[in-house]
Amino acid sequence: MLHQAGLGMSLYTRVGARKYLNADERDRFLAVAQDQAPLTRSFCLTLAYTGCRISEALALRPRDVQLHSNVISIRTLKKRGKLMVREIPVPESLCAVLEETHDITGYTSDHDFPLWTWGRTTAWAQVKQVMHKAEVVGPHGTPKGLRHGFGIHAVQSGIPLNLIQRWLGHAAMSTTAICVDAAGPEERAIAQRMW
């Protein structure tokens, strides 16, 4: 597959390094995240299972977690004043972690607070610390690497591109189509679905 790293949007840096977590790295990240302090664990798992941007995760409130349907409603923050909410199905295990850590069922409209009170810098550092412990080092070992990895994992799992587009909050399908631009084992996993 031809990759034009550095030219427009790409899953690769200018020198050809990956910007996304592969399946093994994603599994290691998830395993290490499970052993972290409750707030770090819930934050890292939310990023990994929703593919949301770090600022979108930090904007989540208890009302955004639908425990009974295993859905998280994320306000897309890149729409500049236009309210857009996307609902992302998540594993029941993530909802259980969010309930255990943040007492979602105890939420009342009088207590409309963010699930995490960190700033972006602290949140980014928490993710980087988990990446380091999971031995995910490089340009892909970041919150954005988790987001790209979510898209790649969804493609490998056979999720239709229009759903991936909705879940990631992309305005244009061409942005989502970048997720198909994977090489190596990821490309092979996609190809094996047709054999």
SEVEXMAR-110965 format. One record per residue (C-alpha): x, y, z; residue in one letter. Coordinates in steps of 0.1 Angstrom, whole numbers, plus 5000, padded with zeros to 4 digits. Example, Ala and Ser with C-alpha at 12.3 -4.5 7.8 and 13.67 -1.06 7.14 Angstrom:
BEGIN
512349555078A;513749895071S;
This chain:
BEGIN
500050005000M;501350354991L;501750595020H;502350965016Q;503651035051A;503651405060G;501451505030L;498051595044G;496351355068M;498151025072S;498650755098L;502350795094Y;504851065103T;507151225078R;509750955084V;507250675082G;506650595118A;503150485128R;500750725146K;498350455157Y;498450175182L;498349825167N;496349545182A;499149415205D;499949765218E;496249835223R;495849515243D;498949605264R;497649955270F;494249815281L;495849565305A;498149825321V;495250075324A;493249815344Q;495849825371D;495950205375Q;494350435401A;490550455395P;490450795378L;493450715355T;491950375347R;488450515339S;489950795318F;492350565298C;489650305292L;487150575280T;489650705255L;490450355242A;486850235239Y;485350545224T;488050685202G;487151035215C;489551335217R;491151405250I;489251735253S;485951555246E;486651295274A;487451575298L;484051735290A;482051415299L;479651435327R;477651165345P;474551245324R;476551145293D;476950785304V;473950565296Q;474650265319L;471550055309H;472250075272S;476150085274N;476350405254V;478450725260I;477151055245S;480051265234I;479751635225R;481851695194T;484051985203L;485552065169K;482252205155K;482852555169R;479652655186G;477352405168K;476152145193L;476751795179M;476451485201V;477551135190R;476550825208E;479150555210I;478350195221P;480850075247V;481549745265P;479549685296E;482849655314S;483650025307L;480250125321C;480949915352A;484250095357V;482650435352L;479850355377E;482350215403E;484650515399T;482250805394H;478950685409D;476950755378I;473650625393T;474050865422G;474051165397Y;471451435401T;471051735379S;472151945409D;475551805406H;476551855370D;480251805372F;482951665349P;483951305354L;487651415356W;488651755369T;492151745353W;493351985327G;494551865293R;498251855304T;497551635334T;495251405314A;497851375286W;500551295312A;498251015327Q;497850855293V;501650885286K;502450725319Q;500250425311V;501750405275M;505250405291H;504250115315K;502749925285A;505949985266E;504250175238V;506850435229V;506950665199G;504650905181P;501750655184H;502050635222G;499750925228T;496050995233P;495751065195K;497450735189G;494650575208L;492050755187R;493750645155H;494050295169G;490350295176F;489650365140G;492050095127I;490649845152H;487049925140A;488049875104V;489749545112Q;486649435131S;484549495100G;482649805112I;481149995083P;483050325075L;479850535080N;479550405116L;483250475123I;482850825108Q;479950885132R;481750745162W;484850945156L;482851265148G;484451325114H;482651565091A;484051415060A;484251045050M;487651115035S;488951175070T;487550845082T;488950665051A;492450735064I;491750445089C;491850205059V;495350325051D;497150075075A;500049865065A;501849555077G;499849325101P;496949565102E;496549565064E;496849185064R;494149155090A;491849355068I;492649155038A;492148825056Q;488448905060R;487948855022M;489848515020W;
